[in-house]
Amino acid sequence: VPDWNGDGTWFVSRHGRVGHVGSSTAPSAISLGEDISNSVSVDKDGLYVVTDGAFYKLAVGVAGMPKVLWRTAYTNSGVDKSGQLSPGSGTTPTVLPSGLVAITDNAEPRMHVQFYESADGSLVCEAPVFDKGKSSTDNSLVAVGESSVVVENNYGNNNPLSAALGRDFPGGFARVDAVLSGASGDRECKVAWANDEIGPSTVPKVSLANGLVYSY
């Protein structure tokens, strides 16, 4: 993925190497020692990576060498859930205009949508979504405005034949908001709405102009 300034490229490997090559620096990489099963995101301050063990933010250091700015472990059952490709979070980090970054964990009995501070990796708030024992996602969360995301439930979608012969999925979409609460300015995670619609393996899109979520 291109870096924020467009003068270099970040790259990652399945087994935890994170590297950068710039227009004036040689390729260099470090090992996080944990598997990476999802894509990555960037902002002006660095790169966001979710491994099977933790959530990371990295930046370009001396001579172009990647350096870890912070590492935050998330709740992980260690189970490769139905509908997922790895035993960890199934999401690419979603960077929000509010300065928050959102992922899902891999908790049981219910997966959580989590919001973190992009500056230091502290967990701001989280909310469980979907039914007990039937929650997983392997797609990126969809940003909605300043501090909200839409998540879909991929539980049950194990292979192309999962829907054959009339078989169905638990389904589910939900919007989770990290809302300001009280005079303290702290944020609280709230599920604004949830439904049972089924989109087993799509990455939904949101139109802010008409307020619709598109999936299939």
Disulfide bonds with the S-S distance in Angstrom:
Cys125-Cys189 2.10
